């Protein structure tokens, strides 16, 4: 698979972040945009740690969003 959080479960269904995408589509409808908050948090932590190592411990990444402005993330 392209990402480690996308798999095929024992029933042969596609899962995303261990959630059955068929069940998600039934519950929320389609098209459905899925974001893995654990993956996002892990990537942010990696990025912040890299900034601290490359610059100073007080470095702080700022993110500007235009295309994906979801406040809950």
C-alpha positions in Angstrom: 0.0 0.0 0.0 1.0 3.6 -0.5 0.8 4.4 3.3 1.2 2.2 6.4 -2.2 3.4 7.7 -4.1 2.1 4.6 -4.6 -1.7 4.7 -7.0 -4.5 3.7 -8.6 -6.1 6.7 -9.5 -9.8 7.3 -12.9 -9.2 5.6 -11.1 -7.9 2.4 -12.2 -4.3 3.1 -10.1 -1.2 2.8 -9.2 0.3 6.1 -7.8 3.7 6.9 -6.2 4.3 10.3 -7.7 1.0 11.3 -11.2 2.1 10.4 -13.3 0.3 7.9 -13.8 2.7 5.0 -17.0 0.9 3.9 -18.6 1.6 7.3 -17.4 5.2 7.2 -18.9 5.7 3.8 -22.2 4.2 5.0 -22.3 6.4 8.1 -21.1 9.7 6.5 -21.8 9.3 2.8 -19.4 9.9 -0.1 -17.3 11.5 -1.2 -15.6 11.4 2.2 -12.3 13.1 3.1 -10.3 11.2 5.7 -7.4 12.6 7.7 -5.3 10.5 10.2 -4.8 12.7 13.2 -2.2 10.4 14.7 -0.2 10.6 11.5 -0.5 14.4 11.3 0.6 14.7 15.0 3.6 12.4 14.3 4.6 14.4 11.2 4.3 17.7 13.1 6.5 16.4 15.9 9.1 15.2 13.5 9.1 18.6 11.8 9.3 20.6 15.0 12.2 18.4 16.3 14.0 18.9 13.0 13.6 22.7 13.4 14.9 22.6 16.9 18.0 20.6 15.8 18.6 22.8 12.7 17.9 26.2 14.2 17.3 26.9 18.0 15.2 25.3 20.7 12.9 28.3 20.5 12.1 27.8 16.8 8.4 27.6 16.1 6.9 26.4 12.8 4.0 28.5 11.5 1.5 27.0 9.1 -0.6 29.0 6.7 -3.5 27.2 5.0 -5.6 28.2 2.1 -6.8 25.0 0.4 -7.4 22.9 3.6 -8.6 25.2 6.3 -10.1 22.8 8.8 -10.0 24.4 12.2 -10.4 21.1 14.1 -7.0 19.7 12.9 
